[in-house]
């Protein structure tokens, strides 16, 4: 599965709507050069081993984005409905960095 960024998707749509042969050729080029946004299965397994919990779920074929020194892997984060009786600021205690059991990329930034 390939992913096209929003700007290029707009170009492709405009080109196809115009029916101009040159514009359509550009659209074909954009589509054929779209990067595959899926990691190898090992990336999903590594992300699941490190971050997968009842509250963090990683799809079978997650979108990924290569970065310098690693790869971003898309994930779903579960947020419980807030309890009406809880005080403001305590509605999502599981999101506190103090409550996270695993090291996260942003905790190591200086």
N, C-alpha and C positions, 0 to 999 in steps of 0.2 A: 504494500500500500504506500503510495507516494503522497506527500503533502505539499501543497502550493500555498505560499504566503498570501496574505490578503491583497497586497499590491499587485502581485502577478496574477492572482485570480481575476481581479478587475480588468487587467490587460487582456487576458484570455477571453473573458466574457465580451468585452468591447470589440475585440477582433472578430469573434465569431458572429456577433450581431451585425457587424459592418459588411460581412461577406466579401470584403476586399481580399483578393488572393495574397497580397504581400502581408497584410495584417494577419491572415490565417496562418501563413507560414511562420510568422513570429510566434503565434499562439502554439503551434505544433512544437516549435523549439522549446518554449517554456515548459510545456507538458512533458516532453521527452527528457528534459534535463532536471525535472523535479527530483529532489533527493528522496530516497527511501527513508521514511521516518520510523522504521521499525528496527529494533536492535536484534542481534542474534539471541536465541533463547537463553544463553548464558547470562546476558545482561538482566533479563527479567528475573532469573533465578537468584542472581546476586542481589538485586534490589529487594526481592521478596525475603531472602535470608536476613538481610540487614534491617529492613524497615517494615516488613509485612507483619501486621497484627490484626486484631479484631477491628481496629479503628483505621487502619491503612491498608487499602487493597490495590493490587497492581493487576491490570488486565492481562489476559493471555498473550495479546499482541499489543503492548503499550507503545504509544508514540514516544520517540526518543529524539534527543538532540545532542550531537557530539559537542563537547566543549574541550577547552584546554586541560588536559590531564584527567579527563573523565567523560561521562555521559549522563545527561539528565534523562530520567525515566519518569513518564507521566504516571500519576497515582491518584486514587480516590481517597479522600479523607472523610471519615464519618464524624458528623457533628450531631450530638443528641439535641433534641428539642429542649430549650431551657425550661427549668421548673419555675413556675410563676412565683413561688415563695422564696427563691434564692435572691440574695442581695445583688445589686448591680455590681459588675466586676467579677462576680463569682459564677456567672452563667456558663462559662466554658473552661472550667479548671483544667481539663485534660489538655488544653492547648498551651498551658504554661510550660516553659522550657524546663522548669524544675521538676515537672512530672513526666518528662520524656525519658524513657529508659534507654534509648539509643542515641548515639552521637549523631548530630545533624550537620550538614555542610556549613550552615551559617554560625554555628557555635564556635567553629575554629577560625573564623576570619578575624584578622587583627586590624 
